[in-house]
Amino acid sequence: MKNSPYKNLVLPALLSLSLGLAPFTPEPHILLKIKWILGGANGMKLIDWFDFIFHGFPWIYLIFSVVKLFKVK
């Protein structure tokens, strides 16, 4: 993996699978937040929005890294 173009995906993938999904039970936390927002975000406080951004950032980082990797030059 020394010269692999995929080495830049290791950190974003690990962050997404750990911090991005934690806590894992009963359902990944980010999925609960997304469902809450899609349901109208009723009752969401500032801390809930911060939590959504905190758990969503690793996924944005992963998407950005994948797009950067496969970008046509």
Secondary structure, DSSP 8 states (H G I E B T S, - for coil): --S-GGGGGHHHHHHHHHTTT-S-SSS-HHHHHHHHHHTT-TT--HHHHHHHHHHHHHHHHHHHHHHHHH---
